Amino acid sequence: VQTYSYYQSTYTVKFMFVSKPYGGRVSDNKIFEQSGILAKMDKKDIVMADKGFTMEDIC
């Protein structure tokens, strides 16, 4: 596995989490809550998300 990033000049790893499908009316926050991903995260993990998606109320 190649982990060195020439762009960042350090070793990096990336993960992708894909939840089960939800209907179009469910909110991003509800999907995040129900997906169980929060239980798999460490305090120092970084999350990239769309603008308007806030996790402060959930975490």
Buried (B, 14 or more C-beta within 10 A) or exposed (E): EEEEEEEEEEEEEEEEEEEEEEEEEEEBEEBBBEBEBEEEEEEEEEEEEEEEEEEEEEE
